[in-house]
């Protein structure tokens, strides 16, 4: 049979040569003839290593176990069994083996790494098992109709939270979650549908493969049918689901999928199907008003390009070809007539906004001509056509205006005004109001329609038509804007119209949609300073307007914003150059005149009254409105109002208390360029003097930094630069995280540039900001770099005559030299004036400046540069320190005195001067 030891050795040679099969053969023969237990254990252990190589993990574990049975401390056998058990998925057993190995050899890196890795894998497996169990448990609770309501609500919330984590979303998906969520939807219970839809949203967020799978498992038609229900919350949640899917399929998901990539590459077909399904929803009578709103919102957000630099606008062209008539149909609905599509108060305005965005996204004249041709073809000279034109006039005005100019349209409007049917009169009056947005058109209607509107106003008993007629007269009466010399109506007429509007506005018996028109009227009439002054005096009318602004009908926002802009005079004004005025008068040209009540003191009084009536809380609610309703133009108007309200520092506390600080952040980040600048400026004013923790609670404070930094650019005016710097200074003094955020927004170069500014206040503000930033390591590193004048500038600014500038510059220098001792030596190299400037600081009459100068001296003595310390003490600085240090204690100047004494003690410790005697200084340091 052979000698077992010889067979073992032969097997070892085969193993080392890589011939595993022959090695196993030798070890097997040796096992059959071996009688010595210890030798047998070694042979089993060796054959275990062979089986590991052959990936025969069951036999490897078995052989290793036989070796361990003989010697429980056989470390090689233990580790080989650990490896085999891990491959067999028996992680708990493998962990015990490697744990025993690590106990025997606690410094073995291989054992320790395996121990750590297996521990993590076991924990992950436990978590997965627990998650699987939790997921199933949640579904069991949710689908159990007899379960208590609060338990079901808790399970629903837990499921939603779990879906927002990638691991949790994957476990729900792998555990038949989509089918179970569909079961929840089929219950028809709103709370169950909401929970299911929100869970699906979490599962689709940021995961392209899962989003595509869910689309096909649930079905786009099914999602649309859920969004179509007459429940605002469910419609909004489903809209969010569609948005999550869209974001994941269009590039929001940047993950690497490896082998799965081929399965998730092309999402174009699904995106096209979603687009067509949303367009179908627009004209379906099965879709609720809330569902239609959300379909329009999705189209508005995802079809037009967000950035005009993108060349591809094929989605817009596709939508115009396949859906423009559907959008026009929504605009043309007359809710007072039978058999109309279900709408909300906001639907037609959202449709107008979408039309405007689509038209604005077109790139050439042929595309715009096609858009106009489709609109023209759709208009069939009916009451619906007139209502559609009203929608276009609120959207792409050029298109609507061109249609109004066509032969027969204006005549039809006038004819409808004279109709006996009230709905005809109402639609025609509204169209006339929207059509008179330009002075040329207003002039035409003044000539042809004023008498008609007056006649309707006097004769109709329908309050809704009466208000609309009045608004038409208001708009025509304000066609001259705030130009006092261009009054369309007789003296006092606009005040009478405004008084009637305020009366309707304050009447709670009139429905919201109708009272809205009273604000429309005031939006035009408040161009007149007499009207705006009377309006802000009428606190009930102001509060009524603010309450309407907070209502569900968001079509009112633009009118409220316009009214507030007029009342605060924060509209864009052209600078009037006296020389040009004289020239215009000489050439008999029209010269605009300012109303006496449009002067600064009157504006300030109106602002005070608006704040007292609660304008800020109303603005905060308006900012939170649906994104499609809150157009970029409306955002700009709101930003202008905020800026006007925050002009007086004493009013900023009121603005903060009513939530104005938080409301300004989204206005500063989104909207027109002008609107973002205005909102950022208002933020800067608030940030400059408010406690950031109160003005911008929580994480919002970090969102304030970017708007403020945007005001530092050279294309902004000096006041914006100055107040942005003051705001950043306040934030930088608040926390290290905020300082880091300011640096991340690349504000440092801009702040440094402003330290060179010729304007004293801007230079001082920039230096104060830098003083608060120098505690950051990144800022200190910039000062340590060679080849720049940053440190030189700081030293030279300490020599300026402005006390506040010196305090800021010397404070920055004191802190930075304390943090970086190398800068003490560098300071002496950047300018020959350093010693003179330092002596001037130490001799300054202002104790704050003097104290900072003396701290710099101490830092230089403590810098480990013995030559520098010696140079200081050999200069006149010793005499300055002695004089200050010998001074009697004085509460007003105690800080400089104490610091001078500390410097003298440091000089004594360095052996540069001899200790004081009691005769030298009565108040010598102890």
C-alpha positions in Angstrom: 0.0 0.0 0.0 2.9 2.4 0.6 4.3 4.6 3.4 1.7 7.3 4.4 4.5 9.9 5.2 6.1 9.2 1.8 2.7 9.5 0.1 2.1 12.8 1.9 5.4 14.2 0.9 4.8 13.2 -2.7 1.4 14.9 -2.5 3.0 18.1 -1.2 5.4 18.1 -4.3 2.4 17.7 -6.7 0.5 20.5 -4.9 3.5 22.9 -5.1 3.9 22.0 -8.8 0.2 23.0 -9.4 -0.9 19.4 -10.2 -3.8 19.4 -7.8 -5.5 16.2 -9.0 -2.3 14.1 -8.5 -1.9 15.7 -5.0 -5.4 14.7 -4.0 -4.7 11.1 -5.3 -1.6 10.8 -3.1 -3.3 12.3 0.0 -6.2 9.9 -0.4 -3.9 6.9 -0.6 -2.0 8.1 2.4 -5.2 8.5 4.4 -6.2 4.9 3.7 -2.9 3.5 5.1 -2.2 6.0 7.9 -2.7 4.9 11.5 -1.0 7.9 13.3 -3.8 10.4 14.3 -1.5 13.4 14.1 -0.1 12.6 10.7 -3.6 11.8 9.5 -4.7 15.2 10.7 -2.0 16.9 8.6 -2.9 14.9 5.5 -6.6 15.8 5.9 -5.6 19.5 6.3 -3.4 19.3 3.1 -6.2 17.6 1.1 -8.5 20.4 2.3 -6.2 22.9 0.7 -6.5 20.9 -2.6 -10.3 20.9 -2.5 -10.3 24.7 -2.0 -8.2 25.0 -5.1 -10.7 22.8 -7.0 -13.6 24.8 -5.5 -15.0 21.6 -3.9 -16.0 23.5 -0.8 -18.0 20.7 0.9 -15.1 18.3 0.8 -12.6 21.1 1.9 -14.7 21.8 4.9 -15.1 18.1 5.8 -11.3 17.4 5.6 -10.5 20.6 7.6 -13.0 19.4 10.3 -11.3 16.0 10.6 -8.0 17.8 11.2 -9.6 20.1 13.8 -11.1 17.1 15.6 -7.5 15.9 16.3 -6.1 19.4 17.2 -8.6 22.1 18.0 -5.9 24.7 17.7 -4.8 23.7 14.2 -4.8 27.3 12.8 -4.3 26.2 9.2 -7.2 23.8 9.3 -9.4 26.4 11.0 -8.7 29.0 8.4 -9.2 26.6 5.5 -12.6 25.5 6.9 -13.5 29.2 7.4 -12.8 29.8 3.7 -14.8 26.8 2.6 -17.8 27.6 4.9 -17.8 31.2 3.6 -18.1 29.9 0.0 -20.9 27.6 1.1 -22.7 30.6 2.5 -22.4 29.5 6.1 -21.1 32.9 7.3 -21.9 32.4 11.0 -19.8 29.2 11.2 -17.0 30.7 9.1 -16.9 33.8 11.4 -16.5 31.5 14.4 -13.5 29.8 12.8 -11.7 33.0 11.8 -12.5 34.4 15.2 -10.6 31.4 16.8 -7.7 32.0 14.4 -7.5 35.7 15.4 -7.5 34.7 19.1 -4.5 32.4 18.4 -2.7 34.9 16.3 -4.0 38.4 17.3 -1.5 40.3 15.0 -2.2 38.3 11.8 -3.5 40.9 9.3 -5.1 38.3 7.1 -7.2 36.9 10.0 -8.2 40.4 11.2 -9.3 41.5 7.7 -11.3 38.3 7.1 -12.9 38.8 10.6 -13.9 42.4 9.7 -15.2 41.5 6.3 -17.3 38.5 7.5 -18.7 40.6 10.4 -19.8 43.2 7.9 -21.3 40.6 5.6 -23.2 38.9 8.4 -24.6 42.2 9.6 -25.7 43.1 6.1 -27.3 39.7 5.7 -29.1 40.2 9.1 -30.2 43.7 7.9 -31.5 42.2 4.6 -33.4 39.5 6.5 -34.8 42.0 8.9 -35.7 44.3 6.1 -37.4 41.5 4.2 -39.4 40.6 7.3 -40.3 44.3 7.9 -41.4 44.8 4.3 -43.7 41.7 4.4 -45.0 42.8 7.9 -45.8 46.3 6.6 -47.8 44.9 3.6 -49.6 42.4 5.9 -50.7 45.3 8.2 -51.7 47.6 5.3 -53.8 44.9 3.5 -55.5 43.8 6.7 -58.8 45.7 6.8 -59.4 44.8 10.4 -56.1 46.3 11.5 -56.2 49.5 13.6 -56.1 52.8 11.6 -53.0 54.2 13.5 -51.0 51.0 12.9 -51.8 51.1 9.2 -50.8 54.8 9.0 -47.5 54.0 10.7 -46.9 51.0 8.4 -47.6 53.2 5.3 -45.2 55.9 6.5 -42.5 53.3 7.3 -42.9 51.8 3.8 -42.4 55.3 2.2 -39.3 56.0 4.4 -37.9 52.6 3.5 -38.4 53.2 -0.2 -36.3 56.4 -0.1 -33.2 54.4 0.8 -31.7 52.4 -2.1 -31.3 49.2 -0.1 -34.9 49.4 1.2 -36.3 50.2 -2.2 -34.5 47.2 -3.6 -35.8 44.9 -0.9 -39.4 46.1 -1.5 -38.9 45.5 -5.3 -37.4 42.0 -4.8 -40.1 41.0 -2.3 -42.9 41.2 -4.9 -43.5 44.8 -3.7 -44.8 46.3 -6.9 -47.7 43.7 -7.0 -48.5 44.3 -3.4 -48.5 48.1 -4.0 -50.9 47.6 -6.8 -53.2 45.7 -4.4 -53.1 48.7 -2.1 -54.1 51.0 -5.0 -57.0 48.6 -5.9 -58.5 49.0 -2.5 -59.6 52.5 -3.7 -58.9 54.0 -0.3 -57.2 57.4 -0.7 -54.7 56.9 2.2 -53.7 53.5 0.7 -53.3 54.9 -2.8 -51.2 57.8 -1.5 -48.9 55.4 0.5 -48.5 53.2 -2.6 -47.8 56.0 -5.0 -45.3 57.7 -2.7 -43.5 54.3 -2.1 -43.3 53.8 -5.9 -41.8 57.3 -6.2 -39.1 56.4 -3.7 -38.3 53.2 -5.6 -38.0 55.0 -8.9 -35.8 57.9 -7.7 -32.3 57.8 -9.0 -32.5 54.2 -10.4 -33.0 53.9 -14.1 -33.4 50.1 -14.2 -36.0 50.0 -11.4 -37.9 52.9 -12.9 -38.2 51.2 -16.3 -39.3 47.9 -14.6 -41.9 49.7 -12.6 -43.3 51.5 -15.7 -43.9 48.1 -17.3 -45.2 46.4 -14.2 -47.7 49.2 -13.3 -48.4 50.5 -16.7 -48.4 54.2 -17.9 -52.2 54.1 -18.4 -52.7 52.9 -14.9 -50.5 55.8 -13.6 -52.5 58.3 -15.6 -55.8 56.8 -14.3 -54.5 57.3 -10.7 -53.5 60.9 -11.5 -56.9 61.5 -13.0 -58.9 60.9 -9.8 -60.6 63.9 -8.2 -58.3 64.1 -5.2 -55.7 66.9 -5.2 -53.2 65.0 -2.9 -53.3 61.8 -5.0 -52.9 63.8 -8.2 -49.9 65.7 -6.8 -48.3 62.4 -5.5 -48.7 60.7 -8.9 -47.3 63.8 -10.6 -44.3 63.4 -8.4 -44.0 59.7 -9.4 -44.0 60.7 -13.1 -41.3 63.3 -12.3 -39.1 60.8 -10.5 -39.4 58.4 -13.4 -38.6 61.2 -15.9 -35.6 62.3 -14.0 -34.3 58.7 -13.7 -34.8 58.0 -17.4 -33.4 61.3 -18.7 -30.0 61.3 -17.1 -30.6 62.1 -13.4 -29.4 58.6 -12.6 -25.6 58.4 -13.1 -25.0 54.8 -11.7 -23.0 52.1 -13.5 -25.1 49.1 -14.1 -22.5 46.7 -15.6 -24.2 43.7 -17.2 -27.6 45.4 -16.7 -26.6 48.4 -18.9 -28.0 46.8 -22.1 -31.4 46.4 -20.4 -31.7 50.0 -19.3 -30.0 51.9 -22.1 -32.8 53.2 -24.3 -35.7 54.9 -22.5 -36.8 57.0 -25.5 -39.9 54.9 -26.2 -41.2 55.0 -22.7 -40.6 58.8 -22.4 -42.5 59.3 -25.7 -45.4 57.1 -24.5 -45.6 59.1 -21.2 -45.6 62.4 -23.2 -48.5 61.2 -25.5 -50.4 59.9 -22.5 -50.2 63.2 -20.7 -51.4 65.0 -23.8 -54.3 62.6 -24.0 -55.2 63.5 -20.4 -55.7 67.2 -21.3 -58.9 66.7 -23.2 -60.3 63.6 -21.5 -63.5 64.2 -19.6 -62.6 61.3 -17.3 -59.7 63.3 -15.9 -60.4 65.5 -12.9 -59.4 69.2 -12.7 -56.6 68.3 -10.3 -55.3 65.6 -12.7 -55.4 68.0 -15.6 -53.5 70.6 -13.7 -50.8 68.0 -12.9 -50.6 66.8 -16.5 -50.1 70.4 -17.6 -47.5 70.9 -14.8 -45.5 67.9 -16.0 -45.5 69.1 -19.6 -44.6 72.6 -18.5 -41.6 71.3 -16.4 -40.3 68.7 -18.8 -41.0 69.6 -22.4 -39.4 73.1 -22.9 -35.7 73.2 -22.5 -34.5 74.4 -19.1 -31.4 75.8 -20.6 -31.6 77.5 -24.0 -28.0 76.5 -24.6 -29.2 73.0 -25.2 -29.7 72.5 -29.0 -32.3 69.8 -28.9 -35.9 71.1 -28.5 -37.5 68.2 -30.4 -39.9 67.5 -27.4 -41.3 71.0 -27.8 -41.8 70.6 -31.6 -43.4 67.1 -31.0 -45.7 68.6 -28.3 -46.8 71.4 -30.6 -47.6 69.0 -33.4 -49.4 66.5 -31.3 -50.8 68.5 -28.4 -51.1 72.3 -29.2 -54.8 72.0 -30.1 -55.5 70.0 -26.9 -53.9 72.8 -24.8 -55.9 75.4 -26.7 -59.1 73.4 -26.0 -58.3 73.6 -22.3 -57.8 77.4 -22.6 -61.1 77.7 -24.4 -63.3 75.9 -21.9 -66.2 78.0 -20.5 -67.0 76.5 -17.2 -70.4 78.2 -17.1 -71.6 76.2 -20.1 -72.7 72.6 -20.0 -70.6 69.6 -21.1 -67.2 71.2 -20.4 -64.0 69.6 -19.2 -63.6 69.4 -15.4 -61.2 72.3 -14.4 -59.9 73.9 -11.2 -59.5 77.6 -10.6 -55.9 77.4 -11.9 -56.2 75.1 -14.9 -56.6 77.7 -17.6 -53.8 79.9 -16.3 -51.4 76.8 -16.1 -52.4 76.1 -19.7 -51.5 79.7 -20.7 -48.2 79.4 -18.9 -47.4 76.2 -20.8 -48.3 77.8 -24.2 -46.0 80.7 -23.4 -43.1 78.3 -22.5 -43.6 76.3 -25.7 -43.7 79.4 -27.8 -40.6 80.8 -26.0 -38.7 77.6 -26.7 -39.0 77.9 -30.5 -35.8 78.9 -32.2 -36.7 80.4 -35.6 -39.5 82.2 -37.5 -40.8 79.1 -39.4 -41.4 77.3 -36.1 -43.2 80.4 -34.7 -45.3 80.7 -37.9 -46.3 77.1 -37.6 -47.4 77.7 -33.9 -49.5 80.7 -35.0 -51.0 78.8 -38.0 -52.2 76.0 -35.7 -53.7 78.6 -33.3 -55.3 80.4 -36.2 -56.7 77.2 -37.6 -58.2 76.3 -34.2 -60.0 79.6 -33.8 -63.5 79.2 -35.3 -65.1 82.4 -34.3 -67.1 81.0 -31.3 -67.3 81.9 -27.7 -64.8 79.1 -27.1 -62.5 80.8 -29.6 -62.7 84.1 -27.7 -61.9 82.3 -24.5 -58.9 80.6 -26.2 -57.6 84.0 -27.3 -57.9 85.2 -23.7 -55.6 82.3 -22.8 -53.1 83.1 -25.5 -53.1 86.8 -24.4 -52.1 85.6 -21.0 -49.5 83.2 -22.5 -47.6 84.0 -25.7 -49.0 87.6 -26.0 -47.7 88.1 -29.6 -49.7 85.1 -30.8 -52.9 86.3 -29.0 -52.4 89.9 -30.1 -52.0 88.8 -33.8 -55.3 86.8 -33.5 -57.1 89.8 -32.0 -55.9 91.9 -34.9 -57.6 89.6 -37.4 -60.6 90.9 -39.2 -63.8 90.1 -37.3 -62.3 89.1 -33.9 -62.6 92.5 -32.3 -66.1 93.0 -33.8 -67.1 89.6 -32.4 -65.9 90.7 -29.0 -68.0 93.8 -29.2 -71.0 91.8 -30.4 -70.7 89.4 -27.6 -70.6 92.3 -25.1 -74.0 93.2 -26.4 -75.4 89.7 -26.2 -78.3 89.0 -23.8 -76.6 85.8 -22.6 -74.6 86.7 -19.5 -71.9 84.1 -20.2 -71.2 85.7 -23.6 -70.8 89.1 -22.0 -68.5 87.8 -19.3 -66.2 86.0 -21.8 -66.1 89.0 -24.1 -65.3 91.5 -21.3 -62.5 89.3 -20.1 -61.1 89.1 -23.6 -61.2 92.8 -24.0 -59.4 93.2 -20.7 -56.6 90.9 -21.7 -56.4 92.4 -25.2 -55.8 96.0 -24.0 -52.3 95.2 -22.5 -50.6 97.5 -24.9 -51.3 101.2 -25.2 -52.0 101.0 -28.9 -54.6 98.3 -28.4 -56.0 100.2 -25.3 -56.4 103.3 -27.4 -58.4 101.3 -29.9 -60.7 99.9 -27.2 -61.0 103.3 -25.5 -62.3 104.6 -28.8 -64.6 101.7 -29.5 -65.3 99.9 -26.3 -65.4 102.2 -23.3 -69.0 103.3 -23.8 -70.0 99.6 -24.3 -68.2 98.6 -21.0 -69.8 101.5 -19.2 -73.2 100.5 -20.6 -72.7 96.9 -19.4 -71.5 98.1 -16.0 -74.6 100.2 -15.5 -77.3 97.8 -16.8 -76.2 94.3 -15.7 -77.5 92.9 -12.5 -74.9 90.1 -12.5 -72.1 91.0 -10.0 -69.6 88.8 -11.9 -70.1 90.7 -15.1 -70.3 94.0 -13.3 -66.9 93.5 -11.7 -65.3 92.4 -15.0 -66.7 95.5 -16.8 -65.3 97.6 -14.0 -61.9 96.0 -14.4 -61.9 96.7 -18.1 -62.6 100.3 -17.3 -59.8 100.2 -14.7 -57.3 98.9 -17.1 -58.2 101.4 -19.8 -58.0 104.2 -17.2 -54.5 103.2 -16.3 -53.0 102.9 -19.8 -50.7 105.8 -19.1 -48.9 103.9 -16.2 -47.6 106.1 -13.4 -47.2 109.1 -15.7 -49.3 111.8 -14.0 -49.7 113.7 -17.2 -51.3 110.8 -19.2 -54.6 110.4 -17.5 -57.2 108.6 -19.7 -60.2 109.6 -17.6 -61.4 112.7 -15.9 -60.0 113.8 -12.5 -61.3 111.6 -9.7 -62.7 108.8 -11.9 -59.9 106.4 -11.1 -60.4 107.0 -7.4 -64.1 106.1 -7.8 -63.3 103.0 -9.7 -60.8 101.9 -7.0 -63.3 102.6 -4.3 -65.8 100.2 -5.9 -63.0 97.6 -6.3 -62.2 97.8 -2.6 -65.8 97.5 -1.8 -66.2 94.3 -3.8 -62.9 93.0 -2.4 -64.1 93.3 1.2 -67.4 91.6 0.5 -67.2 87.9 1.7 -70.6 87.1 0.1 -69.0 87.3 -3.4 -67.2 84.2 -4.6 -63.4 84.1 -4.6 -63.2 83.9 -8.4 -65.2 87.1 -8.8 -63.4 89.0 -6.0 -60.2 88.1 -7.8 -61.2 90.5 -10.5 -61.5 93.4 -8.0 -57.7 92.9 -7.4 -57.1 92.8 -11.1 -58.8 96.2 -11.2 -56.6 97.5 -8.4 -53.5 96.2 -10.1 -54.2 98.6 -12.9 -55.6 101.5 -10.9 -52.7 101.6 -8.3 -50.5 103.1 -11.0 -52.2 106.3 -9.8 -50.6 107.5 -6.6 -53.9 108.8 -5.1 -55.4 105.3 -5.5 -52.4 103.5 -4.0 -52.4 105.9 -1.0 -56.1 105.4 -0.4 -55.7 101.6 -0.7 -52.9 101.2 1.9 -55.0 103.3 4.2 -57.8 100.8 3.9 -56.6 98.0 6.2 -59.6 95.7 5.8 -59.1 95.9 2.0 -55.4 95.1 2.3 -56.1 92.1 4.6 -58.9 90.9 2.3 -56.4 90.9 -0.6 -53.8 89.0 1.5 -56.3 86.4 2.5 -57.3 85.9 -1.2 -53.6 85.5 -2.0 -53.4 82.6 0.5 -56.5 80.9 -1.0 -56.4 77.8 -3.4 -57.1 80.0 -6.4 -53.5 80.9 -7.4 -54.5 82.7 -10.6 -54.7 85.8 -8.4 -50.9 85.9 -7.6 -49.8 88.0 -10.5 -52.5 90.7 -9.9 -51.6 90.8 -6.1 -47.9 91.1 -7.0 -48.5 93.9 -9.5 -50.6 95.8 -6.9 -47.9 95.5 -4.3 -45.2 96.6 -6.8 -47.3 99.7 -7.6 -47.9 100.5 -3.9 -44.2 100.2 -3.1 -43.1 102.0 -6.3 -40.5 99.2 -6.9 -41.2 98.9 -10.7 -38.3 99.6 -13.1 -37.8 103.3 -13.5 -35.7 105.0 -16.1 -33.3 107.6 -14.8 -34.5 111.1 -15.7 -31.6 113.3 -16.9 -32.5 117.0 -16.3 -30.7 118.1 -19.5 -32.8 115.7 -21.6 -36.0 116.8 -19.9 -35.2 120.4 -20.9 -34.4 119.3 -24.4 -37.7 117.4 -24.6 -39.7 120.4 -23.4 -37.9 122.6 -25.9 -38.7 120.3 -28.8 -42.3 120.0 -27.5 -42.0 116.2 -26.7 -44.0 114.5 -24.0 -42.2 114.6 -20.6 -43.4 112.1 -17.9 -44.4 113.8 -14.6 -44.1 112.3 -11.1 -47.2 112.4 -8.9 -46.4 114.3 -5.6 -47.5 111.2 -3.7 -44.9 109.1 -5.4 -42.0 110.8 -3.5 -39.8 108.9 -1.0 -41.6 109.9 2.2 -45.0 108.8 0.9 -43.5 105.4 -0.3 -42.0 104.8 3.2 -45.4 105.4 4.8 -47.1 103.0 2.4 -44.4 100.3 3.2 -45.1 100.7 6.9 -48.8 100.2 6.4 -48.3 97.1 4.3 -46.0 95.6 6.9 -48.5 96.3 9.6 -51.3 94.6 7.6 -49.2 91.4 7.3 -47.9 91.6 3.8 -44.8 89.5 4.5 -46.8 86.4 5.6 -48.9 86.7 2.4 -45.8 86.9 0.3 -44.4 83.9 2.0 -47.5 81.9 1.1 -47.4 83.1 -2.5 -43.8 82.0 -2.9 -44.9 78.4 -2.0 -47.4 78.3 -4.8 -47.4 75.7 -7.6 -44.3 76.3 -9.8 -46.3 76.5 -13.0 -48.5 79.3 -11.6 -45.6 81.1 -10.0 -44.1 82.3 -13.3 -40.7 83.8 -13.6 -42.3 87.2 -14.1 -44.4 86.8 -10.9 -41.3 85.8 -9.0 -39.5 88.9 -10.1 -42.4 91.1 -9.0 -42.4 89.4 -5.5 -38.6 89.9 -5.3 -39.0 93.6 -6.0 -41.6 93.9 -3.3 -39.4 92.1 -0.8 -36.5 94.4 -1.6 -38.7 97.5 -1.2 -40.0 96.2 2.2 -36.5 95.6 3.5 -35.1 99.0 2.6 -35.4 100.3 6.2 -33.3 98.3 8.6 -35.9 98.8 11.4 -38.5 96.8 9.3 -36.3 93.8 8.7 -37.1 92.2 12.0 -40.8 92.3 11.1 -40.0 90.6 7.8 -38.0 87.9 9.5 -40.7 87.3 12.1 -43.3 86.7 9.4 -41.2 84.2 7.5 -39.7 86.6 4.9 -36.2 85.3 5.2 -37.1 81.7 4.3 -39.4 82.9 1.4 -36.6 84.9 -0.2 -34.3 81.9 -0.7 -36.2 80.3 -3.6 -36.7 83.7 -5.3 -33.0 84.3 -5.2 -32.2 80.9 -6.7 -34.8 80.7 -9.5 -36.5 83.2 -11.8 -35.4 86.0 -14.1 -31.9 87.4 -13.8 -33.3 90.7 -12.5 -35.6 88.9 -10.1 -32.8 86.8 -8.6 -30.6 89.9 -8.2 -33.4 91.8 -6.4 -34.2 88.8 -4.1 -30.5 88.3 -3.4 -30.1 92.0 -2.5 -33.1 91.7 -0.1 -31.5 88.6 1.4 -28.2 90.5 1.9 -30.0 93.3 3.7 -31.6 90.8 6.1 -28.5 88.7 6.5 -26.4 91.8 7.3 -28.2 92.6 10.6 -30.1 89.5 11.6 -29.2 86.4 13.7 -28.8 83.8 11.0 -30.2 81.1 13.2 -33.5 83.0 13.5 -33.7 84.5 10.0 -32.9 81.3 8.2 -33.6 78.4 10.6 -32.0 74.9 10.1 -30.2 74.0 7.0 -31.7 76.9 5.0 -28.9 79.2 6.2 -26.5 77.4 3.9 -28.7 78.2 0.9 -28.3 81.9 1.6 -24.6 81.9 0.8 -24.8 81.4 -3.0 -27.2 84.4 -3.6 -25.0 86.7 -1.5 -21.8 85.6 -3.4 -23.6 86.3 -6.7 -23.8 90.0 -5.6 -20.1 90.3 -5.3 -19.4 90.3 -9.0 -18.2 93.4 -10.7 -21.3 93.8 -12.8 -23.3 94.5 -9.6 -23.7 98.0 -8.2 -21.8 99.2 -5.2 -24.7 99.0 -2.7 -25.2 95.4 -3.7 -21.5 94.6 -3.2 -21.5 96.4 0.1 -24.6 94.7 1.6 -23.6 91.3 0.3 -20.2 91.7 2.1 -22.0 92.7 5.3 -24.3 89.7 5.0 -21.4 87.3 4.4 -19.5 88.9 7.3 -22.4 88.1 9.6 -22.7 84.5 8.4 -18.9 84.0 8.5 -18.9 85.0 12.2 -21.6 82.4 12.9 -20.0 79.0 12.4 -17.1 77.1 10.8 -19.5 75.2 8.5 -20.8 78.5 7.1 -17.2 79.7 6.6 -16.4 76.6 4.7 -19.6 77.0 2.6 -18.6 80.5 1.7 -15.2 79.3 0.5 -16.9 76.4 -1.5 -19.0 79.0 -3.3 -15.7 80.6 -4.5 -16.3 83.8 -2.7 -12.7 84.3 -1.5 -11.3 85.9 -4.8 -14.2 88.3 -5.0 -13.8 89.3 -1.3 -10.1 89.9 -1.9 -10.8 92.0 -5.0 -13.1 94.2 -2.9 -10.3 94.8 -0.4 -8.6 96.8 -3.2 -11.8 98.8 -3.8 -11.4 102.6 -3.7 -14.8 103.0 -2.1 -14.1 103.2 1.7 -17.3 101.4 2.9 -16.9 98.5 0.4 -13.2 98.1 1.3 -14.0 98.1 5.0 -16.8 95.6 4.6 -14.6 93.2 2.5 -11.8 93.5 5.2 -14.3 92.8 8.0 -15.5 89.7 6.0 -11.9 88.5 5.6 -11.3 89.0 9.3 -14.1 86.5 10.0 -12.8 84.0 7.4 -9.1 83.9 8.4 -9.7 81.2 10.9 -10.2 78.8 8.0 -7.2 76.7 7.1 -7.8 77.2 3.4 -7.6 81.0 3.8 -4.5 80.7 5.9 -2.9 78.6 3.2 -3.5 81.3 0.6 -1.7 83.8 2.8 1.2 81.4 3.2 1.6 81.1 -0.6 4.4 83.0 -2.2 4.0 85.3 -5.2 0.9 87.3 -4.0 0.3 90.5 -2.2 -2.5 89.3 0.1 -0.5 89.6 3.3 1.0 92.9 2.1 -2.5 94.4 1.6 -3.6 93.3 5.0 -0.5 95.0 6.6 -1.0 98.2 4.6 -4.7 98.3 5.5 -3.7 98.4 9.1 -2.0 101.7 8.3 -5.1 103.4 7.0 -6.8 106.3 8.9 -10.2 104.7 9.1 -10.6 103.2 12.6 -13.1 100.5 11.6 -10.9 99.5 8.7 -7.9 99.3 11.0 -9.9 97.2 13.5 -10.9 94.7 10.8 -7.4 94.5 9.2 -5.5 94.3 12.4 -8.0 91.8 13.8 -7.4 89.6 10.7 -3.7 90.0 11.0 -3.7 89.2 14.7 -5.7 85.9 14.2 -3.8 84.7 11.2 -0.3 85.3 12.8 -1.5 83.5 15.9 -2.6 80.5 13.7 0.4 80.5 11.3 3.7 81.5 13.0 5.5 81.5 9.6 3.4 84.6 8.7 5.1 86.6 11.4 8.4 86.4 9.6 6.7 86.8 6.2 5.0 90.0 7.4 8.4 91.7 7.7 9.3 90.8 4.2 6.2 92.0 2.3 6.8 95.7 3.1 9.4 97.9 4.7 6.7 99.8 6.5 5.7 96.9 8.7 7.4 98.2 11.9 6.1 101.7 11.5 2.6 100.5 10.9 2.8 98.1 13.9 4.0 100.9 16.1 1.2 103.2 15.0 -1.3 100.4 15.9 0.2 100.1 19.3 0.1 103.8 19.9 -3.5 104.2 18.6 -6.0 106.2 20.7 -8.7 103.7 20.0 -8.3 100.8 22.5 -9.7 98.3 20.1 -7.1 99.1 17.4 -4.3 99.3 20.0 -5.3 95.9 21.5 -5.1 94.2 18.1 -1.7 95.8 17.4 -0.3 94.5 20.7 -1.7 91.0 20.0 0.3 91.0 16.7 3.4 92.0 18.6 2.9 89.1 21.1 2.4 86.7 18.1 5.7 87.9 16.7 7.5 87.4 20.0 6.0 83.9 20.3 6.8 82.9 16.7 9.9 80.9 17.4 11.9 83.4 15.2 14.5 84.7 17.7 15.9 87.2 15.3 12.5 88.8 14.7 11.8 88.9 18.5 15.2 90.5 19.1 14.6 93.1 16.3 11.3 94.1 17.8 12.7 94.5 21.3 15.7 96.5 20.0 13.3 98.9 18.3 11.2 101.6 19.8 8.6 98.9 20.4 10.1 98.1 23.8 9.6 101.7 25.0 6.0 101.6 23.7 5.3 98.3 25.5 6.9 99.7 28.7 4.8 102.8 28.7 1.6 100.9 28.1 2.5 98.2 30.5 3.4 100.7 33.3 0.1 102.5 33.0 -2.3 102.2 35.9 -5.3 99.8 35.5 -8.0 101.4 33.5 -11.3 99.6 32.7 -11.6 101.4 29.4 -8.2 100.4 28.2 -7.5 97.3 30.3 -7.2 94.9 27.3 -4.3 96.8 25.7 -2.6 97.2 29.1 -2.8 93.5 29.9 -1.6 92.5 26.5 1.4 94.9 26.7 2.4 93.3 30.1 2.0 89.8 28.6 4.4 90.9 25.8 7.0 92.2 28.3 6.7 88.9 30.3 7.3 87.0 27.0 10.3 89.2 26.2 11.7 88.4 29.7 11.1 84.6 29.2 13.1 84.9 25.9 15.9 86.6 27.8 15.7 89.8 25.7 15.0 92.1 28.7 15.7 91.9 32.4 12.8 91.4 34.9 11.0 94.5 36.2 11.6 95.7 39.7 9.0 97.2 41.9 10.5 100.6 41.3 10.3 100.1 37.6 6.7 99.5 37.5 4.2 99.7 40.3 1.8 97.4 38.4 4.4 94.9 37.1 3.0 91.5 35.9 3.3 88.7 38.4 
